[in-house]
Amino acid sequence: MNKFKLLLASLTLSIVSIAQNYEGTIEFKMETDKGDTTTNIYYVKGDNVKLDQIGRKSGKVEGSFIFNVATKEIKYVNPVRKVWGDHKSETPPVIKGVCVSTKGTNTKMVQGQKCTEYIVKNTEENTVITYWIITGKYDFFAPLVKMWNRKDKQSVYFNQIKDLPKGSMPLLSEEKSISTGKVISKLEVSKMTKTAIDDSKLNVPSDYKKFEQK
């Protein structure tokens, strides 16, 4: 009986843990010192994530990526040409000098959630990025950033944070020049909506053709 109770408790905890993972949409906005603003909308369900890139002028989806963080597969989708293909991660970026990451003592409320400060600094690259991070329900985020392997410093420096708790995601981050203090780029979650995501949203539309690179 005791073994049965322990097994039942273990299963219950596992179900609760799965249920607590975030499902819904997350809208990120990136601003640069050159006046460029880009918007990405994430649709998250379990290990599957679709990222829609919204055109600055059109306000429409101009391209998408579909990630499976369990299998580490990435597909790209072109809604204009109605084609899709397998996306290969870029080669790892070269970092000059050493990135030093520290967990700060400050906290900040972003989107109604308490975030903890993490700082990554690289003197040789004259760059410091401060991340305001929440933890617990966002298991997809860190693996997605690592597998996508983008070369922008916001992504590269995030991967340098040491001992980041499982399920962590930044809701706000600022890249600055160490020498001048000037803000180079700012990435912020502008909207979060917990909602059930239909599986069809995370798949390539059936009428799209696969683009085979020659």
C-alpha positions as CSV (number, residue, x, y, z in Angstrom):
1,M,0.0,0.0,0.0
2,N,2.8,2.4,0.9
3,K,4.6,1.6,-2.4
4,F,1.3,2.3,-4.3
5,K,0.9,5.6,-2.5
6,L,4.5,6.6,-3.3
7,L,4.0,5.7,-7.0
8,L,0.7,7.6,-7.1
9,A,2.3,10.7,-5.5
10,S,5.2,10.5,-8.0
11,L,2.8,10.3,-10.9
12,T,0.8,13.2,-9.6
13,L,3.9,15.4,-9.2
14,S,5.0,14.5,-12.8
15,I,1.6,15.5,-14.1
16,V,1.6,18.7,-12.2
17,S,5.1,19.5,-13.4
18,I,4.1,18.9,-17.0
19,A,0.9,21.0,-16.6
20,Q,2.8,23.9,-15.2
21,N,4.9,24.3,-18.4
22,Y,3.9,27.4,-20.3
23,E,1.5,27.1,-23.1
24,G,0.4,30.2,-25.1
25,T,1.9,33.1,-27.0
26,I,4.8,35.4,-26.2
27,E,5.5,38.5,-28.1
28,F,9.1,39.9,-28.1
29,K,10.1,43.3,-29.4
30,M,13.7,44.2,-30.3
31,E,14.9,47.8,-30.6
32,T,18.3,48.9,-31.7
33,D,20.3,52.1,-31.5
34,K,19.8,52.5,-35.3
35,G,16.1,52.8,-34.9
36,D,15.2,49.4,-36.1
37,T,12.3,47.6,-34.4
38,T,11.5,43.9,-35.0
39,T,8.7,41.8,-33.5
40,N,8.7,38.0,-33.0
41,I,5.7,36.1,-31.8
42,Y,6.3,32.7,-30.2
43,Y,3.6,30.0,-30.1
44,V,4.5,27.5,-27.3
45,K,3.2,24.0,-26.6
46,G,5.3,21.5,-24.9
47,D,8.5,20.8,-26.9
48,N,7.1,22.6,-29.9
49,V,7.5,26.2,-30.7
50,K,6.6,28.3,-33.8
51,L,8.2,31.7,-34.2
52,D,6.5,34.2,-36.5
53,Q,8.6,37.1,-37.7
54,I,6.4,40.1,-38.2
55,G,7.3,42.6,-40.9
56,R,7.9,46.1,-39.6
57,K,6.0,47.8,-42.4
58,S,3.5,45.1,-43.4
59,G,2.5,44.1,-39.9
60,K,2.1,40.6,-41.4
61,V,4.0,37.3,-40.9
62,E,6.9,37.4,-43.3
63,G,8.7,34.2,-42.2
64,S,8.5,31.6,-39.5
65,F,10.6,28.9,-37.8
66,I,9.2,25.8,-36.2
67,F,11.3,24.2,-33.5
68,N,11.2,20.9,-31.7
69,V,13.5,21.3,-28.7
70,A,13.4,17.6,-27.9
71,T,14.6,16.4,-31.4
72,K,16.5,19.6,-32.1
73,E,14.9,19.9,-35.4
74,I,14.2,23.3,-37.0
75,K,12.1,24.1,-40.1
76,Y,11.8,27.4,-41.9
77,V,8.5,28.5,-43.4
78,N,8.0,31.1,-46.1
79,P,4.3,32.2,-46.2
80,V,4.8,34.4,-49.3
81,R,6.2,31.6,-51.5
82,K,4.3,28.8,-49.6
83,V,7.4,26.7,-49.2
84,W,9.2,25.2,-46.2
85,G,12.5,23.5,-45.6
86,D,14.9,22.1,-43.0
87,H,16.9,24.8,-41.3
88,K,20.5,24.1,-40.3
89,S,21.9,26.0,-37.3
90,E,24.6,28.6,-38.0
91,T,28.2,27.9,-37.1
92,P,28.9,28.9,-33.5
93,P,29.9,32.5,-33.1
94,V,33.5,33.5,-32.1
95,I,33.6,35.4,-28.9
96,K,36.6,37.7,-28.3
97,G,37.9,37.7,-24.8
98,V,35.9,36.2,-21.9
99,C,32.3,36.6,-21.0
100,V,31.8,36.9,-17.2
101,S,28.3,36.2,-15.9
102,T,27.0,37.2,-12.5
103,K,23.7,36.9,-10.7
104,G,22.7,40.3,-9.5
105,T,20.9,41.2,-6.3
106,N,18.2,43.4,-7.9
107,T,14.8,42.4,-9.0
108,K,12.3,44.1,-11.4
109,M,8.6,43.6,-12.2
110,V,8.1,42.9,-15.9
111,Q,4.7,41.9,-17.3
112,G,3.5,41.6,-13.7
113,Q,6.2,39.0,-12.9
114,K,9.2,39.3,-10.6
115,C,12.4,39.0,-12.5
116,T,16.0,38.5,-11.2
117,E,18.9,40.4,-12.6
118,Y,21.7,38.5,-14.4
119,I,24.7,40.4,-15.9
120,V,27.1,39.2,-18.7
121,K,30.1,41.4,-19.3
122,N,32.9,41.2,-21.9
123,T,35.5,43.9,-21.6
124,E,37.3,43.0,-24.8
125,E,34.1,43.3,-26.8
126,N,33.2,46.5,-24.8
127,T,29.8,45.0,-24.1
128,V,27.6,44.4,-21.1
129,I,24.1,42.9,-21.2
130,T,21.7,42.9,-18.3
131,Y,19.0,40.2,-18.4
132,W,15.8,40.3,-16.2
133,I,14.9,36.6,-15.9
134,I,11.9,34.6,-14.6
135,T,12.2,30.9,-13.8
136,G,10.0,27.9,-13.6
137,K,7.7,27.4,-16.6
138,Y,9.7,28.1,-19.7
139,D,11.7,24.9,-20.3
140,F,11.7,25.5,-24.1
141,F,13.6,28.8,-24.1
142,A,17.2,28.0,-23.2
143,P,17.4,24.9,-25.5
144,L,15.8,26.9,-28.3
145,V,18.3,29.7,-28.1
146,K,21.2,27.2,-28.0
147,M,20.0,25.1,-31.0
148,W,19.1,28.2,-33.1
149,N,22.6,29.5,-32.6
150,R,22.0,33.1,-33.7
151,K,25.0,35.4,-33.7
152,D,23.4,38.5,-32.2
153,K,25.0,39.4,-28.8
154,Q,21.7,39.1,-27.0
155,S,21.5,35.4,-27.9
156,V,25.2,34.7,-27.6
157,Y,25.6,36.2,-24.2
158,F,22.5,34.5,-22.9
159,N,24.2,31.2,-23.6
160,Q,27.1,32.3,-21.4
161,I,25.1,32.6,-18.2
162,K,26.3,30.1,-15.7
163,D,24.1,28.0,-13.4
164,L,20.9,29.3,-14.9
165,P,17.9,27.5,-13.3
166,K,15.8,25.2,-15.5
167,G,12.8,26.9,-17.1
168,S,14.4,30.4,-17.2
169,M,13.5,33.1,-19.7
170,P,14.4,36.8,-19.9
171,L,11.5,39.2,-20.1
172,L,13.7,42.2,-20.6
173,S,17.4,42.6,-21.6
174,E,19.6,45.6,-22.5
175,E,22.9,45.5,-24.4
176,K,25.2,48.5,-23.6
177,S,28.6,49.8,-24.5
178,I,30.8,49.6,-21.4
179,S,32.8,52.7,-22.4
180,T,29.9,55.0,-23.1
181,G,26.9,53.4,-21.4
182,K,24.9,53.8,-24.6
183,V,22.1,51.3,-25.2
184,I,22.9,49.2,-28.3
185,S,19.8,47.0,-28.2
186,K,16.8,46.3,-26.1
187,L,14.7,43.1,-26.1
188,E,11.5,43.0,-24.2
189,V,8.4,40.8,-23.8
190,S,5.6,43.1,-24.7
191,K,2.7,40.6,-24.4
192,M,2.1,37.2,-22.9
193,T,-1.1,35.2,-23.3
194,K,-1.7,31.9,-21.7
195,T,-4.0,29.9,-24.1
196,A,-4.4,26.5,-25.6
197,I,-2.4,26.2,-28.9
198,D,-3.9,24.1,-31.6
199,D,-1.4,21.5,-33.0
200,S,-2.1,22.8,-36.5
201,K,-0.5,26.1,-35.6
202,L,2.8,24.3,-34.9
203,N,2.9,22.4,-38.2
204,V,3.7,23.3,-41.8
205,P,0.5,24.0,-43.8
206,S,-0.4,21.0,-45.9
207,D,-0.5,23.0,-49.2
208,Y,3.1,24.2,-48.7
209,K,5.9,22.6,-50.8
210,K,9.2,21.5,-49.4
211,F,12.1,23.5,-50.9
212,E,15.0,21.2,-51.6
213,Q,18.4,22.9,-51.7
214,K,20.6,21.7,-54.6
